Amino acid sequence: MTFPSRFKRARALRAFIAFFLWFYFSGGLLTVFYPPKYEVFPVFSWFLFGLTPNPQMRYAIRISSWNGRDLSQPVYYEEGNELHIQSHDAIFLHSIAQNLGKALEGGNSDDVTQFRAIMENNYLSPPCDYELVEIVYDPIKRWKTGHKSESIIKRFQSKSENQ
C-alpha cells in the first residue's frame, strides 16, 4: 500500500463523515417543519420534551398565625425568616408536608394524626395556625413568570402536647 492510496482513503472517510453529520443535523432540523411526527427514525429533531406538558405538584405549609399573633400575610414555612424559623429545618418539614398531603388525599386519618404530631411537636409549636397548601405549576412558566396556582387543602391549629 502506497502513501497516496492511504491519503485518498483518509480524505474519502473525512468527506463521508462530514456529509453524514451535515445530513443528520439538517434532517433533524427539517423534521421540526413537518408535523405531526416531529421525527423520522433515525433522524430526531432534538426537541425532546417540547410538546410534553410538565406540571408539578407539591404540598407546602403556610403559617397564618405564629406565637398567638395573626400575620398580615400568610407566610410559607420556608420563607419564615422574620418569624425566626430555622430555615435549615425546612427540608424536613417539606418532606412531612408531602406525606401529610398524601395521607389527607388517601383519607388515612391515622397517618394524618401522626404527621401533624411530628410537625407540631418539632416545627410548629403552639399557638400556631397553619394550612396545607397544594401548589401546582409548570417549572418553565414559573421560572419565567413566577405563575403558580395555590389551593388550600386544609387548615389546622396546632395543639399542645397536653391536649
C-alpha positions in Angstrom: 0.0 0.0 0.0 1.4 3.3 -1.0 1.2 6.6 0.7 -1.2 8.2 -1.9 -3.8 5.4 -1.5 -3.9 5.8 2.3 -4.2 9.5 1.8 -7.2 9.0 -0.6 -8.9 6.7 1.9 -8.5 9.2 4.7 -9.9 12.0 2.5 -12.8 9.8 1.5 -13.6 8.9 5.1 -13.4 12.5 6.2 -15.7 13.5 3.4 -18.1 10.7 4.3 -18.2 11.7 8.0 -18.7 15.4 7.1 -21.6 14.6 4.7 -23.2 12.2 7.2 -23.1 14.7 10.0 -24.4 17.5 7.7 -27.3 15.2 6.6 -28.1 14.1 10.1 -28.3 17.5 11.6 -30.1 19.1 8.7 -32.6 16.2 8.6 -33.2 16.6 12.3 -33.9 20.3 12.0 -36.2 19.8 9.0 -38.3 17.3 11.0 -39.5 20.3 13.0 -41.3 21.7 10.0 -43.1 18.5 9.1 -45.7 17.7 11.8 -47.3 15.7 13.2 -44.4 13.3 13.8 -41.6 15.7 14.6 -39.1 12.9 14.0 -38.3 10.3 11.3 -36.3 7.4 12.6 -33.2 7.6 12.8 -33.2 11.4 12.5 -34.5 13.3 15.5 -35.3 16.9 15.9 -33.7 17.3 19.4 -36.7 19.0 20.8 -37.1 16.1 23.2 -39.7 17.5 25.6 -41.1 20.4 23.7 -44.6 19.1 23.4 -44.9 17.3 26.7 -46.8 19.1 29.5 -44.7 19.2 32.6 -47.0 20.2 35.5 -45.5 19.8 39.0 -47.5 19.5 42.2 -46.3 19.8 45.8 -47.6 20.5 49.2 -46.4 23.3 51.4 -47.1 24.6 54.9 -48.3 28.2 55.1 -48.5 29.8 58.5 -51.3 32.4 59.2 -50.7 32.8 63.0 -47.5 32.4 64.9 -47.0 32.6 68.7 -50.5 33.7 69.2 -50.4 36.7 66.8 -52.1 36.8 63.4 -49.8 37.6 60.5 -50.8 40.3 58.0 -49.9 37.9 55.1 -49.6 34.2 55.5 -46.0 33.0 55.2 -44.7 29.8 53.8 -42.5 27.9 56.4 -39.5 28.0 54.1 -39.8 31.8 53.9 -40.3 32.4 57.6 -37.1 34.2 58.5 -38.9 37.1 60.1 -40.7 34.5 62.4 -37.3 33.3 63.5 -37.9 29.9 61.9 -34.8 27.8 61.5 -34.7 27.6 57.7 -32.3 24.6 57.7 -35.3 22.6 59.1 -37.4 23.4 56.1 -36.4 20.4 54.1 -37.6 18.0 56.9 -40.9 19.8 57.2 -41.3 19.8 53.4 -41.0 16.0 53.4 -43.5 15.7 56.2 -45.9 18.0 54.4 -45.7 15.8 51.3 -46.6 12.8 53.4 -49.4 14.7 55.2 -50.9 15.7 51.8 -50.8 12.2 50.5 -52.5 10.9 53.8 -55.2 13.5 53.5 -55.7 12.7 49.8 -55.9 9.0 50.7 -58.3 9.6 53.7 -55.9 7.9 56.1 -56.7 9.7 59.4 -54.2 7.7 61.5 -51.3 8.9 59.3 -52.7 12.5 59.3 -52.7 12.5 63.1 -49.1 11.1 63.2 -47.7 13.6 60.7 -49.4 16.5 62.4 -48.0 15.4 65.7 -44.5 15.3 64.2 -44.8 18.7 62.7 -46.4 20.4 65.7 -44.0 18.9 68.2 -40.9 19.7 66.2 -41.6 22.6 64.0 -44.9 24.4 64.6 -45.1 24.9 68.3 -48.4 26.1 69.7 -50.1 28.5 69.4 -49.9 28.4 65.6 -52.5 28.3 62.8 -51.3 26.8 59.6 -52.7 25.4 56.4 -51.6 22.7 54.0 -51.5 24.2 50.5 -51.3 22.4 47.2 -49.1 24.2 44.7 -49.4 23.3 41.0 -47.1 24.9 38.4 -45.2 24.4 35.2 -41.5 24.8 36.1 -40.6 26.7 32.9 -43.5 29.1 33.3 -42.8 29.5 37.0 -39.2 30.3 36.3 -40.1 32.9 33.6 -43.2 34.5 35.1 -43.5 33.2 38.7 -47.0 31.9 38.0 -48.3 29.1 40.1 -51.7 28.1 41.3 -52.3 27.5 45.0 -55.3 25.9 46.8 -55.8 25.3 50.5 -56.3 21.7 51.3 -57.0 22.0 55.0 -56.5 24.5 57.8 -55.1 23.4 61.1 -54.5 24.8 64.6 -51.5 23.3 66.4 -52.4 21.5 69.6 -50.3 21.5 72.7 -48.9 18.1 73.8 -51.3 18.1 76.7 -54.4 18.2 74.6 
